[in-house]
Amino acid sequence: MSYVYVAATVLLTVYGQLVVKWQVGEMLRLGEAPLGRVALLAALLANPWILSALAAAFAAALFWMLAMQKLDLSHAYPFVSLSFVLVLFFSAYFFGELLSWPKVVGVVLILAGVAIGSQG
């Protein structure tokens, strides 16, 4: 069950990152930037999607605490880097961000690091 908690931590973290990117982009696209940075942040904090991303971050922290009850930190933490992998691919898919060879090589290295780091 501990690995389910780690997976939930990763997935909720990825969700939050994608939602924040999406909503910040929407605000800027709609011309909210002239409001100023403080007003833009206030508008974002009133945004239900942003609130869901913050709730996801809180839930991710709770799942992480549950995972830490059974797993060593040095064993579980490499799995959190899978969020980098998922964010890279989802940002390319949803936002049209560049998926370059250096980024793909980096993802392969991250996956290798997770495989090696989780062994001992």
C-alpha positions as CSV (number, residue, x, y, z in Angstrom):
1,M,0.0,0.0,0.0
2,S,2.9,2.3,0.6
3,Y,3.7,2.4,-3.1
4,V,0.2,3.5,-3.8
5,Y,0.7,6.4,-1.5
6,V,3.9,7.3,-3.3
7,A,2.1,7.1,-6.6
8,A,-0.7,9.3,-5.3
9,T,1.9,11.8,-4.2
10,V,3.5,11.9,-7.6
11,L,0.2,12.1,-9.5
12,L,-1.2,14.8,-7.3
13,T,2.0,16.8,-7.7
14,V,1.9,16.5,-11.4
15,Y,-1.8,17.5,-11.5
16,G,-1.0,20.6,-9.5
17,Q,1.9,21.6,-11.7
18,L,-0.2,21.2,-14.9
19,V,-3.2,23.1,-13.5
20,V,-1.0,26.0,-12.3
21,K,0.7,26.3,-15.7
22,W,-2.7,26.1,-17.5
23,Q,-4.4,28.7,-15.3
24,V,-1.5,31.2,-15.3
25,G,-1.3,30.9,-19.1
26,E,-5.1,31.5,-19.3
27,M,-4.9,34.6,-17.1
28,L,-2.0,36.0,-19.1
29,R,-3.8,35.2,-22.4
30,L,-6.9,37.0,-21.2
31,G,-4.9,40.1,-20.5
32,E,-4.8,39.9,-16.7
33,A,-1.1,40.8,-16.6
34,P,-1.6,44.6,-16.6
35,L,-3.2,44.2,-13.2
36,G,0.2,43.9,-11.7
37,R,1.8,41.0,-10.0
38,V,0.1,41.2,-6.7
39,A,-3.3,41.6,-8.3
40,L,-2.5,38.7,-10.6
41,L,-1.6,36.5,-7.7
42,A,-4.8,37.5,-5.8
43,A,-6.8,36.6,-8.9
44,L,-5.1,33.3,-9.2
45,L,-5.7,32.5,-5.5
46,A,-9.4,33.1,-6.1
47,N,-9.4,30.8,-9.1
48,P,-11.1,27.4,-8.3
49,W,-8.6,25.5,-10.5
50,I,-5.7,27.0,-8.6
51,L,-7.4,26.1,-5.3
52,S,-7.8,22.5,-6.6
53,A,-4.0,22.5,-7.3
54,L,-3.3,23.8,-3.8
55,A,-5.6,21.1,-2.4
56,A,-3.8,18.5,-4.5
57,A,-0.5,19.7,-3.0
58,F,-1.9,19.3,0.5
59,A,-3.3,15.9,-0.3
60,A,0.1,14.9,-1.8
61,A,1.8,15.8,1.5
62,L,-0.7,13.7,3.4
63,F,-0.1,10.7,1.1
64,W,3.6,11.2,1.5
65,M,3.3,11.1,5.3
66,L,1.4,7.8,5.0
67,A,4.1,6.4,2.7
68,M,6.8,7.5,5.2
69,Q,5.2,5.3,7.8
70,K,6.5,2.1,6.0
71,L,9.2,3.2,3.6
72,D,12.7,4.5,4.1
73,L,13.0,8.0,2.8
74,S,16.1,7.1,0.8
75,H,14.1,4.3,-0.9
76,A,10.9,6.2,-1.6
77,Y,12.2,9.7,-2.6
78,P,13.7,8.7,-5.9
79,F,10.2,7.8,-7.1
80,V,9.2,11.4,-6.6
81,S,11.4,12.3,-9.5
82,L,9.0,10.5,-11.7
83,S,7.0,13.7,-11.5
84,F,9.6,15.3,-13.7
85,V,9.1,12.6,-16.3
86,L,5.3,13.0,-16.3
87,V,5.3,16.8,-16.3
88,L,7.7,16.7,-19.3
89,F,5.4,14.5,-21.4
90,F,2.2,16.1,-20.3
91,S,3.5,19.6,-20.9
92,A,4.4,18.6,-24.4
93,Y,1.0,17.1,-25.0
94,F,-1.2,19.7,-23.3
95,F,0.8,22.9,-23.9
96,G,2.8,22.1,-27.0
97,E,6.1,22.6,-25.1
98,L,9.2,21.4,-26.9
99,L,10.2,17.8,-26.3
100,S,13.8,17.9,-27.4
101,W,16.4,15.1,-27.4
102,P,18.3,16.6,-24.4
103,K,15.1,16.5,-22.4
104,V,14.4,12.9,-23.5
105,V,17.9,11.9,-22.5
106,G,17.4,13.6,-19.2
107,V,14.2,11.6,-18.6
108,V,16.1,8.4,-19.5
109,L,18.7,9.3,-16.9
110,I,16.1,10.1,-14.3
111,L,14.4,6.7,-14.9
112,A,17.8,5.0,-14.6
113,G,18.4,6.9,-11.4
114,V,15.1,5.8,-10.0
115,A,15.7,2.2,-10.9
116,I,19.2,2.3,-9.3
117,G,18.3,4.4,-6.4
118,S,15.3,2.4,-5.3
119,Q,17.4,-0.8,-5.2
120,G,19.4,-0.2,-2.0
